[in-house]
């Protein structure tokens, strides 16, 4: 039979709260990206200029880079917060 100490329970509780906060931040980020992409969709309805294409490509590259960094950070955080009593 495995018993957790009071400190283990408190630590686990805090880890769960931290993970929930991370989820909330991730949801906020993804919703912001969604709103941004909705606005960006307006530009697909007009003929693009060369300058506009360059800016759009830079924006998409930065967006993908941001998503990659967030994914990496979330994976590292989840791995480090896994608690076993």
Secondary structure as the mmCIF struct_conf table of DSSP 4:
data_model
#
loop_
_struct_conf.conf_type_id
_struct_conf.id
_struct_conf.beg_label_comp_id
_struct_conf.beg_label_asym_id
_struct_conf.beg_label_seq_id
_struct_conf.end_label_comp_id
_struct_conf.end_label_asym_id
_struct_conf.end_label_seq_id
HELX_RH_AL_P HELX_RH_AL_P1 UNK A 6 UNK A 40
HELX_RH_3T_P HELX_RH_3T_P1 UNK A 41 UNK A 45
BEND BEND1 UNK A 46 UNK A 46
HELX_LH_PP_P HELX_LH_PP_P1 UNK A 47 UNK A 49
HELX_RH_AL_P HELX_RH_AL_P2 UNK A 50 UNK A 81
#
